[in-house]
Amino acid sequence: MRYAFHLTINKGMEDQYDRRHADVWNDMKDMLKTSGVRNYSIFRDGIHIFGYWECDDLNSTLAHIRSSEANVRWQKYMSDVIATPPAERTSEGMKEVFRLD
């Protein structure tokens, strides 16, 4: 399963967003791996964030992420940077409209 998301960060917080993602906590990375996330990338275009990852079972992976203590702490840590409300940060994701294999 392929998953993509879009977030918006607060204007002026671009460098802070980049800095925080240069040093993602080990327990956050471990949680993502144990939830089934693989091939994860995040891209930033100004204040727009686009993320992509793959997993085997989207519902199970999202449930694991949403219930994780590491994710709760990370979302709180990023709250001054990310404009998108926390409840929308782990939504069902973007609709895939084209794929070239």
HELIX and SHEET records of a PDB file:
HELIX    1   1 GLU A   14  HIS A   21  1                                   8    
HELIX    2   2 ASN A   26  THR A   34  1                                   9    
HELIX    3   3 LEU A   58  SER A   67  1                                  10    
HELIX    4   4 GLU A   69  MET A   78  1                                  10    
HELIX    5   5 PRO A   86  GLU A   88  5                                   3    
SHEET    1   A 3 ARG A   2  THR A   8  0                                        
SHEET    2   A 3 HIS A  48  GLU A  54 -1                                        
SHEET    3   A 3 ARG A  38  ASP A  45 -1                                        
END                                                                             
